[in-house]
Structures are given as structure tokens and as C-alpha cells.
């Protein structure tokens, strides 16, 4: 076979193989270690368990790690953040897509600058303390909303620009108010991008421990990842890698289900918002 032809067909296979190893090896390590007894899991490796006990490990992780409380706290933070990102992002994107002026262009550039500029943790913590929102769920919701609003605005603006303006003009001719046009015409058409933003924000916020550590500080309001960090730091899980990985598996299941259900929406929403 011609070397150039072989490379053309072998290159995608090589990329898939490397990607599979990068994702598959850590995933395999987590899954098999979560099913091992403590004696086998002291030094995590890729070997299959000699004695399988996944049910006991997962039950201990849920009870000892207080996962139900962490799950409830994560929902109280993630779900409001998603709703705010979608509503504020859709409203801002509609304005940016339909109005043309230097001020609007400057505001749009400022809003999507969050895609490139990482948030400063020290500044965030100091501002939340000034506002009295430090160590509170509303403060954490505000942080997540501000962090992911740029992504939502970017994709939604590109999608709205592809929507024919005649649809909105026809509604205005029929006497529809701007708010009615937004709720009845714009939002239903944004469903692919809304699904994409929902999944992306949920995936990022659900697994976040860095910002949750500085904003919530732990305690009774700790989310699932932060709760895992706390119990591991308290030596409850010292040398108990089977419980740590069992916790990680259980914690990841809701987001894995969300991703599997909405993976097609992610691709279609990203291409619609970025290309159109």
C-alpha cells in the first residue's frame, strides 16, 4: 500500500487510539478500584479485583461520605445557576443579535471576554464578602452564573443571527410585545443551543471543587466534589481508595446520564451557535 494512503487512513485510527487510552485507562482504574476490598486497593492498579465487593463499597461511600446531603447541596447550586445562565444569556444574546451600534458591539465583546479571561479567585472572594454572600449558596450561584454566562451568550447570539428577522416583524405586526416575542418565538427556536448550554454548565458546575472551596468553604453547604475533598482531608478515607473511587463513580453517574441523553444536542447546538 502507498505510504501516503496508509498514513491517511491510519492517522484517524491513531488519534482514536490515543484518545481512547487517555480516557479509558483512568476510567478503568477508577471502576476496578471501586470494586476492590481495602487490602487490594491500597495501591491502585489496573488489575481486576481478586475479590469483588462493589455493592459494599458503594453503600459505604454513600453513608460514610454523606453523599445524600452533598447531592442535595449540588442540586441547590447547579440548577438555579443553569436557569440564570439560560435566561440571562438568551435575553442578552437577543439584544446583541438584533441591535447594531458601537455600544452594543462593545458590550458584546465585554460579555464574551469571559471565554478568554479566567476569573480571579481572590477578587471574587473579596467581592462576595463585601456583599455578604461569602459562604452562601446565592454567592456560589452568582459565581457559576458569571463564569458560564459568556459561553451561553456566544453560542446563542450566533444562533439568533441565523433566525429570519421576518418572524419577529410579523409578530410585531400582529401586536405582540417584545416580551411576548421573546418567550413565544425566540426561546422555542433556541432549544438546540439551550440544551447545549444546559449540559455544559451542569457538567462543569457539578464537578467543580476549586471555586466551591473558596466560596462555600465546606460545612453543611458542601457540594458533592467539595464533600469528597473534606472527607478525604479528614482522613476518613485515608488508604481507602476503594471508597474514594466508589464515591467518584456514584457522583459521576447523574452527569454521565445527562451527557448520554444530550450528546447529540451538544454537537448540533455548538455548530449552530458558532458556525451560523
PyMOL commands that set and color helices and strands:
alter all, ss='L'
color gray80, all
select helices_A, chain A and resi 3-34+38-41+54-64+67-98+102-115+121-131+137-161+165-173+178-189+191-206+210-215+219-221+224-233+241-275
alter helices_A, ss='H'
color red, helices_A
deselect
rebuild
show_as cartoon
